[in-house]
Amino acid sequence: MSDISYWIALSMIKEIGPMSVRALLDAFGSAEAIFNASAGELKDVEGIGPHRARAIRAFDNWKAVEDTISRSAEEGIRIITENDDAYPSLLRMVDSRPFLIYVKGELVEEDRFSVAVVGPRRPTEYGRRAADLIAGELAEAGLTVVSGLARGIDTVAHTAALIRGGRTIAVLGSGIDVPYPAENAGLMKRIQRSGAVISEFPPGTKPARGNFPVRNRIISGLSLGVVVVEATTDSGALITARYALEQNREVFSVPGMITSKNSAGTNTLIKNGAILVGSAKDVLRELAPQLKGFIKETKRRDIPLSDEERMITEKLSREPVHVDVLTRQCQMPLNRLLSILTGLELKGVVRQARGKRFYLS
């Protein structure tokens, strides 16, 4: 069997986690050597003991290992261990990092300049706009935007990075061939073309409640810092923030109204020392020592605009304006205005809020 077979087998043994595997590798030198060791040799490794030693010796599901390798090859999934040069450099610094990840798309050296943008699955309109603004500006500045492909803020963050021509990485709580939620299957394919999708779970793994808090340590581990856009007091985004603190990464928080439950968690983060952010500039300023000249200027694309498009954008700002107001200001028929606004949306210049209201992206 190939060496990767033994790595995959280790990942399938529920009784051992990343720290235990690392201790075993230190003791025996390779994944294959772990399976060739006796029960006595295994249990003598610090943190293993008789129970885990028996679990390793009892492993016999090599058919599942072969199926995982075959399925990955068929679907273009790369299997990367922490011993590979392709393993993300920032994630390698995390003690609780997964020792094996599945990847679709491409990981590049510049991904070490990454920032996570996270928040709830049911954000407010304010939260959506804030995530779109911050993730979009980070992408324009050349940073990779990391999130979890979930509904809500995750989806907004990935989409904003893609629209601005940037890179983005999605970390799944399911197998890499099981998009979750299902409606984000198309978005996941777009991410694979302009970044990467990552999972520590074998192909075919269904999404489970316990998988998502665990995957959050990878979201923060891939990033120099985590921006929490909105969060209730029990939000999963706060779990990501806690991992970031444990990993010695920066935590940023977008302030919100004191009357909004979706801002209770973010406001508490700020009260406890998180860095308040109103735009990507606040993030870039704080991370400047780590970026080390990577950000010289915002990498904005020069988007050609017609006279009519330019006139409309001059009437817009970051605050949404209703289409009826724009119709009066631009003195333009509604159908014509909506047609131009649609074109501006496709160019990534304008975004639409609920209720036919538009604002600059």
N, C-alpha and C positions, 0 to 999 in steps of 0.2 A: 504494500500500500504506500501511497505518497505521503509525505510529511503532513500535508494539509488535512489528510484524513484523520490523523490523530488530534490535530487542533480542533476540528469540527466535533470529534467524539468528546473531547473535554468540554466543549460548550454545551453538549447535550446531557451532561451529568448534573442533575439539579442540586446535588449535595455540595458541589464545589463552585466557588465564585472566582472572580478575577484575582483577588488577593491570594487565595489558596493555590490557584494555578501558577501564580508568579513564584510562590515559595517552592512548588514542585519543580518548576523549570530551573530555579537556582540550584536545587538539589541534584537534579538528574541531567540537566543540560539540553534536553529536547523533549518534545511532546511524545515521540515514539518511545523514548527511554522510560517515560512515566508508566506507560502501559506494560512495559517489560519488567518493571520492578516488582518485587515480591510484596505481599501484604505487610510483612514486617518492616521492610525498607520504607514503604509508603507511610505507615503510621508513625514512624519516628521523625518525619518531617514536621517542623513546628506548625501547629494549627491544623494538622490533618487528622491524626488520631485514628482509632479502629473503625469508626463508622464511615468516614470518608474513604478510608483505604479499601474497605469492603465494596463501597459503591464503585470505585474505579476498577477493582478487580472483577466485579460482576458485570461490567458493561459488555453487552454483546449485540447491540443494535447497529451492526456495521452495514446492514442493508440501508438503514436510514441515512447513514453517512454517505454511502454511494449514491443514493437518490439525490441528496443535497448537492453533491458535486455535479452530477449529470444535469440536474435542473438548472443550476447556476450557469453551466456552460451553454445550455440551450437558450437561456434568456439573457445572455450577455452580462451576467452578474460577476463582478470580481470579488474574490475572497481574499481579504488582506489581514495578516496577523501583525501583531505589534513588533515583530522582528523584521517586517518588510520596510524598505525605504519609503514606500508609498503611504505608510501609516501617518495620519495628520500629526504634525510636529507639536501643535498646542495640546492636542488630546494626549499625546505621549507623556506629558508632564503631570497628568492626573493619576493619583494613586488608585482610584477605583475605576480606571478606564477599562473598557472591554478588551480582552486579549485578541478578539477576532471580530471583524466587521465585514458586512456585505455592502458592496457599492455598485450603483449604476450611475453612469455619467463619468465625469473626470474630476479628480482632485488635483489641484495645482499648488505650486509653492506659495503663490500670492494669497492662498486661503488662510495663511497664518495671520493675515490682517482681516479678521472676521469679527462681526458684532452680532449678537443674537437680539431679535426683537420678538417679544412674547406677550401674551395677554389672553383674555377669556375667549371662549367659543361664542359667546353672545355679547359682543361689545356694544357700546352705545355708538351713535353716529360720530360723536366727538372722538371716541377711541379709534374708530376706523380712520378718520381723517388724520389723527396724530400718527398712527402707525404708517399710513401711506406717506405722509410727509417725511418722517424720520427715516424710514427704510429706504425711500426713494433718494433722499439726499445722501445717505450713506453709500448707496450703490453708485450715485453720480461721482462721489469722491473716490471711488475705486475699491471700497471695502466689500467683502463678501457678507451677505445677509444670511444669518442662520435662523431657522425656526423649525416648527414641528409638523407642518402640513395639516394641522387641524383646522376645523371651521373657525371663522372669526378672524382674530388678529393675525394668526399664523398665515392664513390664506392671503390677507391683505399685504403682509410684509413680503412674502414670496413674490406676489404679483407686482408690487411696487418696484422691487429690484429688477424684475424681468422687463417691465415697461421702460425703465430707465436705462436698459442695455447693460445691466450689471450681472454679477454672479450671485447665486444663492444656493444654499445647502439645506435640504430637508432631512430631518432625523425622524424615523418612523417608530411607532410602538407596535409594529406588526412586521411580518416578513416583507422583504423589499418588493415582492411581486404581489402584495396584497394592499393596494392603495386604501387608505382610510382617512377621511370618509370617501366612499366610492365616487362621489361627484367630483373629487379632486384628482381623478385618474388622468385627465387631460393636463391639468396643471403639473402633475408629477412628471409627465413626459417632457413638458417644456423645461422643467428644472433640470432634467437629465441632459438636455442640449446646452444649457447655460450654467452648469454647475454640477451638483451631484446629489443623489439620494442615498442615505446611509441607514443601515439597521444592524443591530447586533443579534437579531433573531433570525433563525434559518428561514429560507424561502418556504412559503406555505403557512407560516405562523399567523393565526388569526389575531386580530386586535383583542386585547384583554385589559381589564381595568388596571391590573397591577403593572402592566408593561409601560404605561405612560409616565408615571413618576420616575421609574428607573431610567427611561430614555432621556429624561430631562438633564441628567448629569452629563450626557454626551453633548447636548445643545450648549450648555455652559462651558463644557470642556473644550469645545471647538472654537471658543470665542475669547477675545480679549476682554469683553464686557457684555453684560446683559441689560437690555433696555426693557423695563416692564411698563407697558403702556396703560393697561387697566388691570385691576385685580380686586376681587372680593377678599374678605379676610381668610377664606379657605381655598383660594384659587391655586391651581397647579402652577401658575406663573410664579407664585411665591416659593414653591419648591425649587424651581429653576434658580431663583435669586439666592436661596439658601445654599444650593450647590456651588453657585458662583463665589460666594463668600468663602466656603470651605476650600475652594480651589484657588483662592487668592486672586480672583478676577473682580473687575469693577462692577458695581451694581448701579444702574441708572433708573430713575423713576420719573414718569410723566405725572405732574400734579393734576388733580381733578377737583370738581366741586365737592364741598364737604357734605352735601346732601345726597350724593350719588354713592350707592353701595358698591358700584364698580370701581370707585376711586378710593374706597376705604383702605384697601391693601396697599395701593401705591402711595397714598398720603402717609400711611404708617411707616412705609419704607423710608420715605424722606425724613420723617421725624426721628428715625433710628440711624440716620447717617448716610442713606443712599444719595447719590448726586442728582439734584433736580435738573431735568432737561426740558427745553422747549423747542429744540431743533437739533439736527445732527451736529451743528457747530459746537454745541456744548459737549457732545460725546468726543468729537475730534480733538477739542482743546484738552480734555482730560487725558486722552490716550496719546497725545503728541509725543511724549518720551518713548513710548513703545513703537510708535509708527516710524520713528527715526527717518523722517524725510520722505516716507512713502507717499504722503499726501502733500503735493506741492501746490496744487490748485484743484478746484472742483472740476471734475471731468464732465462738464456739461456738453451735450451734443448741440451743434448749431442746427436748429430745425428751421428750414425756410417757411415763412408764412406769407400768405397773400395779404393784400391791403385790408380785405374784409376780416380775415382771421386776426390780423394785428389790431384792428380797431376793437374787436370783441375782447381780446385778451387784455387790452388797456382798461377795459371796464371791470375786469375781474381782479380779485385778490385771493388771499387764503381763506376768506370767509365766504361761504356759499351765498349766491345771489339767485333768486327765483327767475325762471325764464321769462316771466311776464315783465319783470323789472328790466331785464336785459332788452326785451323787445322795444320797450319805450325808450331806453337810453340809446340804443343803436338805431332806432327808427327803421326797423327792418321787419318784414313779414315773418310770422312765427315759423312757418314751414322752412323758409330759407335759413333762419337763425338756427333751428334745430339741426338742419343738415350740416351747417358749418361747425356747430358744436360737436357733432358726432365725429367729423373729420379731425377736430382738435383732440378729442378723446383718443382716437386711434393713434395719433402722433405722440400721445403721452403728455400733452401740454395742459389739458383740462381734465378735471375729474367731475363726476356727477354724484351729488348727495341725494338722499331720498327727497321725493316731492319735486322733481324737476328743478333742482338747484345745482348750480355749477360753481366751481372754484378752480384756481390755478393749482396744478400739481407740483 
